[in-house]
């Protein structure tokens, strides 16, 4: 198999090459997403070990999130142009180096810089994973691959706090938090070796037709005959690819994303920080106009804005952005409630989410097998399960305070929530990217994940802010109910986007059938 158009392979399962691609890419994706959540439970240990201030602790979280979100689209486009294998390796090197430095940091500044480097590495890695799945899997096999990827996302979020608690319990406060970073290093080394051995030759070259301007010029390279191309032609191809990367577009979108996310992850800096929000939104608007201008002038934009005219892509991106705006706050509120409200250890706070992780790991691959056959209704079934899980979780907490039932009943309600997540994330990703051209697979995946990161940062800031405001005057039960009520409304709004997409799809299908008669 040499490219995505020939990856339909065997209907009964993945080829050996596809399994190797998944093994390398999904393990690394798991590590990069694990690093988002594992830090939450080791922050007290870091504070004691490095005498870190509250501002420094906040940057340990926000530095990673900001760096991760800012580079996603540009990194995806770089993979489309220069080869996804090359950008994947660059991300691995950054992520591994940052993890190593973080694990041996002696002061908060070094740790924060290392976390930013780790975030940049994660931002480079994740669009390549979605791009590789787009490139080497098709049809039902693509749905199955995205199902595995969706399971990785869900498991990493829920397992992170558990693993962090295990490290602190096993190695003590000092080396427990350090182990949460150092654990990445040996896996990164293995992943680099695996990438060089197992990624196909075509993964190291530009996606076919990555640019209308240079696709003809790039043909000798994509066929492997680099040595036959004259030096002047190779230089012209290189300059064309730099242009295709759209440096101005990279800066505009990167700065816009940074300024939009900044006040939400640094909300304690003061009211002045909110001035960055309108500036960031303005830069995003300018970026959109710039991308349109690039396309009109015959150059390849970083993201083809016309992709948003595709119903599946625009609706799917909006759906998952709104979904992450609400759902990721579940685990933050649960960790706070278990530790601050009930006095449990970090390990216990992490274990409460383990059934959700297991349910996600079980049901996400199953959902991936059936998404191409069932379509959007499968995602809506997931929302029904997730909303039921949220409602039952609130009920269990109210009963805990009212009649003294055990808080560990949440293991069941959160398991239901995890099953719902499994039917939402990976199936939606498959549907969202199903009509994206291969030459924009990386950048489109970057757009999708940027929506997730921005939604996460805004949601956590707003929902935890509301929860703490209520907590100050009404106690944990009321604060928990109010916080989860906000989450429920936001997730229901995401479900409404899915309903609209389903109705639009059926309307379009009916119109096509009528036109064929």
C-alpha positions, 0 to 999 in steps of 0.5 A: 500500500502506497497511499490512501487511495489504495488503503481499502485493503482487506474488508476483514481487518487491518493490514500489517502495515496499517497495524504498525502505523496505528501502533506508533501513532496512537501510543504517542497520541496517548502520551501527549494527551495524557500529559494534559490531565496527569499534572492535575493531581501532582500539582501539590507535590510540585508546589512543595518540591519547588516552592512554586507560587500559584502563578507558576503552578497555573503556568504548568497547566496553561503553558502546555495548553497554549502551546498545544493549541497554537500550533495545531493547524500550522503543524497539520499543514506542515505535515501535508506539505513536507511529509507527515513522518518528518513533522511527527519525528520533530514533534516527538523530539520536542515532546521527549526533550521537554519531558526529560527536562521537566522531570529533572527541573530544579525550579519552576521556571525551568519546569514551565519552559519544559512544559511549553516545549512539551506542548509544542511537541504535542501540537506537532504530533496530533495533526499527523495522527489524524493525517496518517489515518486519513492517508492510509485508511479508507471506508470502514477501516478509517472509521475503525482507526478513528474509533481506536483514536477516540478511545485513546482520547477518552482513556488518556483524559480519565487515566491521567489522574489515576496514573499521577496518583499511582506515581505519587503513592509509589515513589513519594511526593518528590519523585512521584511528580517527576515520574509523571514526566519522565515516563514519557521518555522511553516511549518517545525513544521507542516511537522514534525508532518505530516511526523510522522502521514502520511508517511507509516511504510515502509518509515522509513525502508531501501529500499528493497534490498538496498545492495546485501551484507545485503539484506538477513540480513535486511529482518527481519527488513523490515518485522517489526520484529526488536525485533526478531533479535538477538542483534549481528545480529542487530549490524552486520546489522548496521555496514553493513549499515554504510559500504553501506553508503560508507563513503570514497565515501561520502567524495570524492564526497562531497569534489569534488562537493564543490571544483568544485562549489566554484570558481563559487560562490566565484569568487570575492575571487581572481584568486587563487580560480580557483585552486580548480576547477581542484582539484575538478574534479580530486576528482570526477574522483577518486570517480568514480573509487572508486565506480567501485572498491566497486562494483567489490569487492561485496560492495554496492557503494554509486552510481552504476556507471553502472546507467550512461550506462542507456540511460534515466538516463545519457541523462536526467541528462545531459539535466537538468544540461545543462538546469539549467546552462542557465535557472536559470540566467534568473531570476537573470538578470531580477531582476538586470535589473528591479531594477538597469536598470529601477529603479523598487522596489524589489516587482515589480522586483519579480512580473515580474516573477509571470505569469511564476510561474502561467504557471508553476503551471498550466502546470506541473501537466498536463505534468505529466499526459501525460509524460508516454504516450508521452515520450521525445517529450513532453520535446522537445515541452517544449524546443520549448516554452521556446526558443520562450519565451526567443526570445520574451523576448529579442525582448520586451526589444529591443522594450522598448529601441527602441520605448518605449514600456512598459517593462510589456509586459514581463509578456506575454513572461515570461508566455510562458517561464514558460509553457515551463519550465513546460514541461521540468523539471518534465517530464524529471525527470520522464523519467530520473528516470524511469529505476533506481532500487528502492535501488538507487532511493535516490542516483540517485535523488541526482545525478540528483539534484546535476547536477542542483545545479552545473549547476546553480552555474556555469551558474549564475557565467558565464552568469552574469559575461559576462553581467556585462562585456558588461554592463560596456561599452555598457549599459543595452540594449546590456548587456541584449541582450548578456546575454539572447543570451548566455542563449538561446544558452545553453538552445538550447544545452540542447534541442539538448541532448533531440533530441539525446535521442529521436533518440537513443530511437527510434533506440533502439526500432527499433533494439528490434523490428527487433530482435523479428522478 
